[in-house]
Amino acid sequence: MSIVIVGGNERMVCQYEDICKNYGCKAKIFVKEQGALDKKMGNPDLLILFTNTVSHKMVISALGEAKRSNIPVCRCHSSSATALNKILSEQIGA
């Protein structure tokens, strides 16, 4: 399963990747806006938006691409490791 995470804390990128690996997922993580998000996102199975730590422009771009590609979106206000674990356990199961 492939996952795209938009937002979050820069210092936790490695932790996000490790958590996703524990669930058998590959993750692309976009903490900062660096160019066109829609071209880098690909076609993941799930889009996770950490809404507290992401710009409004990135949210609009990610949601637009998700809508075009019929990608399920999970929004979470918190960008903690616990929040990511909870999302993945609900979406994938463990």
Wavefront OBJ file of the C-alpha trace (Angstrom):
o trace
v 0.000 0.000 0.000
v 1.294 3.462 -0.815
v 0.577 6.521 1.288
v 1.164 10.229 0.817
v 1.447 12.373 3.926
v 1.003 16.120 3.496
v 2.020 18.287 6.429
v 3.571 17.240 9.666
v 6.738 18.091 11.517
v 10.053 18.170 9.617
v 11.896 16.478 12.451
v 9.504 13.529 12.416
v 9.825 12.536 8.751
v 12.002 9.500 9.572
v 9.582 8.502 12.318
v 6.629 8.764 9.905
v 8.495 6.542 7.414
v 9.263 3.949 10.118
v 5.630 3.849 11.259
v 4.451 3.338 7.692
v 7.011 0.530 7.200
v 5.644 -1.204 10.307
v 2.253 -1.329 8.568
v 3.797 -2.542 5.312
v 3.303 0.758 3.496
v 5.517 2.929 1.354
v 5.221 6.617 2.172
v 5.922 9.872 0.404
v 6.025 12.732 2.856
v 5.618 16.383 1.923
v 6.212 18.632 4.920
v 7.022 21.790 2.977
v 5.810 22.990 -0.367
v 8.555 22.397 -2.914
v 7.154 22.800 -6.390
v 4.021 21.254 -7.851
v 2.637 18.737 -5.376
v 0.267 17.162 -7.893
v 3.157 16.040 -10.112
v 5.116 14.498 -7.230
v 2.225 12.811 -5.462
v 1.667 9.947 -7.893
v -1.325 7.668 -7.359
v -1.310 6.527 -3.709
v -3.867 4.328 -1.973
v -4.385 6.892 0.818
v -3.715 10.591 1.370
v -3.168 11.741 4.952
v -3.452 15.474 5.662
v -2.025 16.812 8.910
v -4.108 19.986 8.852
v -2.488 21.823 11.766
v 0.961 21.990 10.178
v 0.252 22.521 6.487
v -0.421 25.625 4.420
v -3.854 26.253 2.983
v -2.368 26.257 -0.511
v -0.917 22.760 -0.039
v -4.254 21.477 1.279
v -6.089 22.800 -1.777
v -3.501 21.311 -4.133
v -3.510 17.902 -2.420
v -7.301 17.717 -2.207
v -7.648 18.698 -5.858
v -5.307 15.921 -6.939
v -7.027 13.429 -4.622
v -10.404 14.308 -6.104
v -9.126 13.963 -9.686
v -7.580 10.557 -8.961
v -10.281 9.252 -6.564
v -7.805 8.895 -3.702
v -9.308 8.480 -0.210
v -8.348 11.325 2.136
v -7.901 11.180 5.891
v -7.611 14.498 7.719
v -6.072 14.800 11.142
v -5.421 17.944 13.146
v -2.544 16.444 15.113
v 0.681 15.450 13.371
v 1.982 13.185 16.130
v 3.280 9.644 15.760
v 0.323 8.416 17.810
v -2.111 10.089 15.419
v -0.425 8.436 12.417
v -0.496 5.035 14.158
v -4.205 5.466 14.848
v -4.984 6.450 11.256
v -3.049 3.519 9.807
v -4.563 1.003 12.219
v -8.062 2.221 11.296
v -7.390 2.294 7.554
v -5.227 -0.817 7.201
v -5.635 -2.787 10.398
v -2.797 -4.418 12.266
l 1 2 3 4 5 6 7 8 9 10 11 12 13 14 15 16 17 18 19 20 21 22 23 24 25 26 27 28 29 30 31 32 33 34 35 36 37 38 39 40 41 42 43 44 45 46 47 48 49 50 51 52 53 54 55 56 57 58 59 60 61 62 63 64 65 66 67 68 69 70 71 72 73 74 75 76 77 78 79 80 81 82 83 84 85 86 87 88 89 90 91 92 93 94
